[in-house]
Amino acid sequence: MGALYGYVRVSSPDQNEDRQMIAMEAMEIPKENIFWDKKSGKDFDRPMYKKMLRKLKPNDTLYIKSIDRLGRNYTEILEQWRILTKEKKVDIVVMDMPLLDTRRGKDLMGTLIADLVLSLLSYVSESERHNIRSRQKEGIEAAKQKGVRFGRPATPVPEGFDAVYNLWAAKEITASEAAEMCNLKRSTFYYKAKQRKDGNEE
């Protein structure tokens, strides 16, 4: 019987890995064999994952809390599963999905079931993320059509802007002087001046 390993991943530094760590400790995985990254699952450029791969040996067992800890890309998840099980020859236990436990059903049927479940879960997971992005995009477009504005609120036109603008337009003061008089950045003054000229003031 080989060694026990655990892999933990959270997508950003402000996310908490406690739930995954507690699950690993419940499996009595040695702390020195638990590797974790705080990085997005969109690719496999993860230092601790790579370090763990180098340590894994045939007949070791790798625990992950859920299949999306391996990544979020359907093709990449399947590729990593192949590398782990076929090249590294380790067992994988997906704790949230008992069917994805390669220690069971080592025969052809067991392997086939695990591969089918993995493919289905990976596809569904990626499809759901795609649907979420599509719904977000549709929601933003619908809101824009209703007049909802996104981004930073526009800087209000300061009091006396028209007078300063007229002086600048008449070349009696420079843009830097005009911006300072209006307490604006020069780029903002130019933007407001263009709006004033085009009749599109906010």
N, C-alpha and C positions, 0 to 999 in steps of 0.2 A: 504494500500500500504506500502510495506517495504522500507528499506533503499537502497541507491545506493552504489555499491562498484566497484572498478576497480582494475584489476591486470595487472601489467607491468613486463615483463621479458626481459633482454638482456643476451646473452650467455657468455659474458666476460666483465671484468672491463673497457676495452677500447672502448666498444660499447656505442652508445648514445641512451638514452631512450626518447629523446625529442619528436619524432614523436608520440610515444604512449601516452606520457603525454599530448600533445596538444589535441589529440583525446579524452582523458578522460575529460579534462577541458571543451571541447565543449559540452559534455553531462552533464555538471554542477554537476559532482561528487565531493563531499566535499574532500578537500585535505587529511583530516585525514582518509578518507575511501579508499585512493589509496595505494595499497601495491605493492612494487616492489622488485624483486630479480635480482642480477647480478650473474647468475649461469646457467650452461648448462641445457638444457631440457632433458638430457638423463635419469634423474631420478627425483623423487619428494622430495628429501632431501633439501628442500628450506625453510629457517626459516620464511620468510615473508608470503609465501603461507600458511604454517601451521598456522601462527598466524591469517591470514584472515579466514581460515576455522573455527577456533574456534569462531570467531565473527559473522559469517553468521547465519542468522535465517530464518525460513520459510517466504516466500513471499518477501525476499530481492532480488535484481537484481544485478548480477555480469556482468560487461562489460570487454571483452578482445578484443584487436585490431584484432588478427587473431588466428585461431585455434592452430597454432604451438606455441603460447605463453604458452599454457597448458603443452606442452612437445613435444618430438620428437618420442616417442615410441608409435606405433599404439595401443597396448594393454593398456598401461598406460593412454593414452588420453581418451579412451573409459571408463576406470575404473573411472577416475576422473570425467568425465561427469556424470556417473551413481551416484557417491557419491554426487555430487552437486545437481543434479536434483531429485534423488530418496530419498536419505538419508537426506540431508540438506534441500531439498524442496525449492531451490532457482531457480529463472529464470536466464538463461544465454543469453547474447547478444554478438554474434561474429560480430564485427563492419564491418569487410571486407566481410562478407557473410550474407546478409539479411535473407536467408533461415534458418540460424542457430540462430533463435530468439525464445526462448521457450515461450515468452509472447503471441505469435501468434499461432493460431491453437491449442488450448488446447484439441481439440477432438482427437479421435484415429488416424484419417488421418493426422492431423497436426503433431502429435508426431511421427508417422511412417515416414513421409517425412523428418523431422529433423534428426531422427536416421539414415536413409539411407544416407542422405547427409553427416552427420558426419563420418559415417563408410567409405564412398567413399573418402572423403577428407583426412582422417587420413591415409588410405591405400596408396593413391596416393602420399602423402607427404613422407611417409616412403620409398616407392618404389623409388622415385626420389633420396632420399639421398643414398639409396643402389646403385642405378645406377651411381651416381656421384663417390662414393667410388670405384666401379668396374672400371669406366673409368680412374680414377686416377691410380689405380693399373696397369691396362693395359698399360697406358702411361709410367709409370715408367719402366715396364718390356721391353717395346719397346725401350725406351731410353737406357737402360742398354745393350740391344743387339747391339745397334749402338755404344757402347763404352762410352756413357755418364756416368760419375762417380758422385755419390751423396755423401753428407756428407762434412766434412771439407777437404780442400785441403791438400795433404800430405806435411809434413815438408820436405823441400829440404835437401839433404845430404850436410853437411857443408864441406867447403874446408879443406883438410888435414884429412878427416875422415879415409881414407885407412891406413894412417900411425898410427893414434891413434888406429884403430881397430887391426892392426897387433901387436901393443904393448900389447893391452888387451888380444888378443888371445894367445900371448906368456907368459901371466901371469906376465908381467912386471909392469903393473899398474892395479888398481882395476876398476870395472865398474863405481863407483862413480867418480873416477879421470878421467876416459875416458869421461864420460858424461860432466863433468865440462870443460874439454879441448875443447869439441865440442860445448859447450854452449847449451846442450840438457838436458831434463829431463832424469833420469836414465832409466825409462820405454821406452822412445823414443829411447835411445841409444841401449837398448836391441833389440827393434823392428828393428832398422836399421842394427844392427849387424847380426840378424837372416836373414834379406833380403840379406845382403852381403854374408853370408855363403851359402845361397840357390841360389845365383845368380839371385835374383829378385829385384835388386835395382831400385828405382823409380827416 
